Amino acid sequence: MEIKEINALYEQCRTYRRFRQTPLDHDFLVSLVETAHRRSSGRNGQPWHYYLVETPETVAALQPYMHWAAALPKEIGTPKPGEQPVSYLIMAQEKNANPFCYVDAGIAFDTIAFLAISKGIGTALLAAINRAKIAEILKVPDNQEVTFAIGLGYPAHKSTIVPVGTDGNLDYYVDEKRDYYVPKKSLKEVLVLK
């Protein structure tokens, strides 16, 4: 794959918050976890466990414990019934995980999001979640703690990168169709050449 093709996929690799209610292929979801698990892990600690939630009943049971789009009013940023993810991957770390575990989580999430969008599947990484309630629903063992949720589904809206305005505000926003716009700094603002 050429770098231009990779960059084009990353342009689409945004956070999505509304999804079509089309089921996802089970084997593909399992392959996302398999690939993410095989990626780099600090000191090879491999502290992450992935709970794949696919049944509509369990997905629905988790919905009240997910908090979406902190930069937007709840009625705009939170998916309504019929727009919610069709699957979740819940990431739980071992309680004795080494200090590199959050780097591992970032690598894993990036892998999952990139591979998902290569098949037209959108993702949302959620950290503002009710960890205790999710652990209870999924019967997560005591030696693990729920840390992140990844919502998955075919996007039902657009998410577009735009330049940062003259006011420097980095908050994402939506238009009247509830499509998202995500301000990103220019390359010259973040790249230092020496």
VOPAGU-2260 file (C-alpha; in pm, 1 decimal, decimal comma):
REM VOPAGU-2260
SITE   aa  ch    i         X         Y         Z
SITE  MET   A    0       0,0       0,0       0,0
SITE  GLU   A    1     134,7     343,7     -93,2
SITE  ILE   A    2     174,3     616,5     169,3
SITE  LYS   A    3     -90,5     827,3      -9,5
SITE  GLU   A    4    -339,8     541,9      28,6
SITE  ILE   A    5    -253,3     506,4     397,3
SITE  ASN   A    6    -292,3     881,4     450,5
SITE  ALA   A    7    -629,1     876,1     272,3
SITE  LEU   A    8    -749,7     602,7     508,5
SITE  TYR   A    9    -627,1     797,7     810,1
SITE  GLU   A   10    -824,4    1100,7     685,0
SITE  GLN   A   11   -1136,9     885,9     725,7
SITE  CYS   A   12   -1018,3     739,1    1056,1
SITE  ARG   A   13   -1220,1     979,8    1271,3
SITE  THR   A   14   -1441,9     933,3    1574,9
SITE  TYR   A   15   -1794,8     842,9    1466,4
SITE  ARG   A   16   -2096,6     887,4    1691,1
SITE  ARG   A   17   -2388,3     772,7    1476,0
SITE  PHE   A   18   -2404,4     433,7    1310,8
SITE  ARG   A   19   -2619,2     240,9    1064,9
SITE  GLN   A   20   -2773,1     -60,2    1233,4
SITE  THR   A   21   -2607,2    -312,4    1001,1
SITE  PRO   A   22   -2445,7    -604,9    1187,1
SITE  LEU   A   23   -2068,9    -643,2    1157,0
SITE  ASP   A   24   -1889,8    -959,0    1050,0
SITE  HIS   A   25   -1791,9   -1158,0    1361,0
SITE  ASP   A   26   -1475,0   -1302,4    1207,9
SITE  PHE   A   27   -1356,5    -956,0    1104,0
SITE  LEU   A   28   -1408,8    -822,9    1457,8
SITE  VAL   A   29   -1210,8   -1115,5    1599,4
SITE  SER   A   30    -933,2   -1043,8    1347,4
SITE  LEU   A   31    -918,5    -681,0    1471,4
SITE  VAL   A   32    -844,0    -805,4    1822,1
SITE  GLU   A   33    -596,5   -1064,9    1697,7
SITE  THR   A   34    -400,8    -801,6    1505,2
SITE  ALA   A   35    -414,4    -543,8    1786,3
SITE  HIS   A   36    -296,5    -805,3    2035,7
SITE  ARG   A   37       4,1    -892,8    1819,4
SITE  ARG   A   38     124,7    -532,2    1803,8
SITE  SER   A   39     402,4    -392,0    2024,3
SITE  SER   A   40     362,0    -413,8    2400,1
SITE  GLY   A   41     589,6    -239,2    2652,3
SITE  ARG   A   42     817,2    -496,3    2815,6
SITE  ASN   A   43     595,2    -747,3    2632,7
SITE  GLY   A   44     351,2    -719,6    2923,1
SITE  GLN   A   45      38,4    -782,9    2710,7
SITE  PRO   A   46    -192,1    -644,5    2984,2
SITE  TRP   A   47    -506,7    -593,1    2774,8
SITE  HIS   A   48    -812,6    -815,3    2749,3
SITE  TYR   A   49   -1084,6    -745,8    2492,3
SITE  TYR   A   50   -1452,8    -817,9    2552,8
SITE  LEU   A   51   -1634,1    -840,6    2220,1
SITE  VAL   A   52   -1998,1    -739,1    2260,6
SITE  GLU   A   53   -2217,0    -819,6    1959,6
SITE  THR   A   54   -2559,9    -924,2    2080,7
SITE  PRO   A   55   -2815,9    -643,1    2050,9
SITE  GLU   A   56   -2932,1    -710,1    2408,0
SITE  THR   A   57   -2586,4    -664,8    2562,0
SITE  VAL   A   58   -2502,9    -367,5    2337,7
SITE  ALA   A   59   -2828,7    -204,5    2456,3
SITE  ALA   A   60   -2750,3    -285,9    2820,5
SITE  LEU   A   61   -2415,2    -103,7    2791,6
SITE  GLN   A   62   -2552,8     210,1    2619,4
SITE  PRO   A   63   -2656,9     401,0    2935,7
SITE  TYR   A   64   -2301,9     370,1    3072,6
SITE  MET   A   65   -2128,5     535,1    2775,3
SITE  HIS   A   66   -2078,9     913,5    2772,1
SITE  TRP   A   67   -2029,1    1072,0    2431,9
SITE  ALA   A   68   -1890,4    1394,7    2281,5
SITE  ALA   A   69   -1799,7    1609,2    2580,6
SITE  ALA   A   70   -1757,5    1916,9    2357,2
SITE  LEU   A   71   -2121,9    1901,6    2244,4
SITE  PRO   A   72   -2461,1    1920,8    2414,8
SITE  LYS   A   73   -2580,2    1568,7    2502,4
SITE  GLU   A   74   -2880,0    1587,0    2266,6
SITE  ILE   A   75   -2643,1    1649,2    1974,1
SITE  GLY   A   76   -2337,8    1439,6    2060,9
SITE  THR   A   77   -2500,5    1127,1    2203,3
SITE  PRO   A   78   -2630,1     870,3    1954,9
SITE  LYS   A   79   -3005,7     823,0    1968,5
SITE  PRO   A   80   -3176,0     482,2    1951,6
SITE  GLY   A   81   -3123,2     349,8    1601,1
SITE  GLU   A   82   -2787,9     533,7    1573,6
SITE  GLN   A   83   -2587,6     357,7    1843,6
SITE  PRO   A   84   -2291,6     126,3    1781,2
SITE  VAL   A   85   -2383,6    -224,6    1677,3
SITE  SER   A   86   -2080,8    -373,2    1855,9
SITE  TYR   A   87   -1843,7    -279,3    2133,4
SITE  LEU   A   88   -1492,7    -387,1    2217,0
SITE  ILE   A   89   -1438,5    -328,7    2587,7
SITE  MET   A   90   -1071,6    -303,9    2685,0
SITE  ALA   A   91    -982,2    -419,9    3035,9
SITE  GLN   A   92    -631,1    -404,2    3174,1
SITE  GLU   A   93    -476,9    -638,6    3426,1
SITE  LYS   A   94    -456,4    -464,5    3763,3
SITE  ASN   A   95     -81,6    -528,8    3792,0
SITE  ALA   A   96     -11,2    -381,9    3445,6
SITE  ASN   A   97     321,7    -209,3    3388,7
SITE  PRO   A   98     337,2     169,4    3336,8
SITE  PHE   A   99     354,4     127,7    2957,8
SITE  CYS   A  100       3,8     -18,9    2938,8
SITE  TYR   A  101    -157,3     304,4    2815,6
SITE  VAL   A  102      92,7     327,1    2530,6
SITE  ASP   A  103      -5,6     -29,6    2444,4
SITE  ALA   A  104    -372,6      76,2    2453,0
SITE  GLY   A  105    -305,1     358,6    2208,4
SITE  ILE   A  106    -123,8     125,8    1971,2
SITE  ALA   A  107    -407,3    -128,3    1995,9
SITE  PHE   A  108    -681,5     128,3    1941,1
SITE  ASP   A  109    -503,4     282,9    1643,1
SITE  THR   A  110    -466,7     -63,3    1489,5
SITE  ILE   A  111    -834,4    -142,3    1543,8
SITE  ALA   A  112    -956,0     195,0    1412,8
SITE  PHE   A  113    -732,7     185,8    1104,5
SITE  LEU   A  114    -820,6    -169,9    1006,3
SITE  ALA   A  115   -1189,5    -103,0    1072,0
SITE  ILE   A  116   -1203,8     205,2     849,3
SITE  SER   A  117   -1027,1      10,4     575,2
SITE  LYS   A  118   -1354,8    -188,2     558,1
SITE  GLY   A  119   -1577,8     119,4     597,2
SITE  ILE   A  120   -1638,9      58,1     968,7
SITE  GLY   A  121   -1623,9     358,0    1201,7
SITE  THR   A  122   -1504,2     358,0    1561,4
SITE  ALA   A  123   -1535,7     571,1    1871,8
SITE  LEU   A  124   -1292,0     538,9    2160,1
SITE  LEU   A  125   -1479,9     610,5    2483,0
SITE  ALA   A  126   -1302,0     677,9    2810,9
SITE  ALA   A  127   -1589,2     856,4    2990,5
SITE  ILE   A  128   -1767,7     536,1    3085,6
SITE  ASN   A  129   -1912,4     377,4    3397,4
SITE  ARG   A  130   -1639,7     118,6    3442,5
SITE  ALA   A  131   -1791,6     -55,8    3743,0
SITE  LYS   A  132   -2131,3    -105,0    3578,7
SITE  ILE   A  133   -1976,8    -229,1    3253,0
SITE  ALA   A  134   -1757,3    -472,9    3447,1
SITE  GLU   A  135   -2065,4    -598,1    3630,0
SITE  ILE   A  136   -2265,0    -650,9    3308,4
SITE  LEU   A  137   -1976,9    -831,7    3136,5
SITE  LYS   A  138   -1868,7   -1025,1    3448,3
SITE  VAL   A  139   -1511,1    -898,0    3421,0
SITE  PRO   A  140   -1291,6   -1084,8    3673,1
SITE  ASP   A  141   -1156,1    -900,6    3977,6
SITE  ASN   A  142    -796,8    -907,3    3850,3
SITE  GLN   A  143    -894,1    -683,3    3554,6
SITE  GLU   A  144   -1036,0    -333,4    3534,0
SITE  VAL   A  145   -1243,9    -194,1    3250,4
SITE  THR   A  146   -1062,4     106,4    3105,3
SITE  PHE   A  147   -1194,0     189,1    2756,6
SITE  ALA   A  148   -1483,6     108,0    2526,9
SITE  ILE   A  149   -1466,7     111,9    2148,7
SITE  GLY   A  150   -1797,6     155,0    1968,9
SITE  LEU   A  151   -1809,4       8,5    1617,7
SITE  GLY   A  152   -2046,0      29,6    1323,0
SITE  TYR   A  153   -2087,4     161,4     972,1
SITE  PRO   A  154   -2095,3     542,0    1002,9
SITE  ALA   A  155   -2426,4     723,7     953,1
SITE  HIS   A  156   -2262,1    1067,2     931,8
SITE  LYS   A  157   -1953,9    1234,6     790,5
SITE  SER   A  158   -1655,8    1346,9     993,7
SITE  THR   A  159   -1422,0    1591,6     822,8
SITE  ILE   A  160   -1089,2    1745,1     918,9
SITE  VAL   A  161   -1085,2    2125,7     885,7
SITE  PRO   A  162    -816,8    2386,3     957,0
SITE  VAL   A  163    -812,6    2552,8    1298,3
SITE  GLY   A  164    -988,3    2889,9    1287,8
SITE  THR   A  165    -822,1    3221,1    1366,6
SITE  ASP   A  166    -952,5    3195,8    1724,8
SITE  GLY   A  167    -739,2    2880,2    1779,6
SITE  ASN   A  168   -1039,9    2679,4    1903,7
SITE  LEU   A  169    -982,5    2303,2    1871,0
SITE  ASP   A  170   -1335,7    2194,6    1971,0
SITE  TYR   A  171   -1509,1    1974,6    1716,1
SITE  TYR   A  172   -1854,0    2084,5    1602,6
SITE  VAL   A  173   -2151,7    1968,8    1396,2
SITE  ASP   A  174   -2359,4    2125,2    1122,3
SITE  GLU   A  175   -2736,7    2116,9    1074,9
SITE  LYS   A  176   -2712,6    1759,9     934,0
SITE  ARG   A  177   -2516,4    1654,4    1244,0
SITE  ASP   A  178   -2202,2    1591,8    1037,9
SITE  TYR   A  179   -1882,3    1647,7    1236,2
SITE  TYR   A  180   -1594,8    1886,5    1172,4
SITE  VAL   A  181   -1265,7    1836,8    1353,7
SITE  PRO   A  182   -1015,5    2127,6    1357,1
SITE  LYS   A  183    -655,0    2013,6    1316,0
SITE  LYS   A  184    -342,6    2227,4    1344,8
SITE  SER   A  185    -136,5    2266,8    1030,0
SITE  LEU   A  186     178,7    2062,7     975,6
SITE  LYS   A  187     394,4    2373,9    1010,9
SITE  GLU   A  188     251,7    2426,8    1361,8
SITE  VAL   A  189     352,0    2080,6    1483,9
SITE  LEU   A  190     661,0    1983,5    1281,5
SITE  VAL   A  191     996,1    2123,4    1394,1
SITE  LEU   A  192    1280,2    2086,1    1144,3
SITE  LYS   A  193    1636,6    2105,0    1275,0
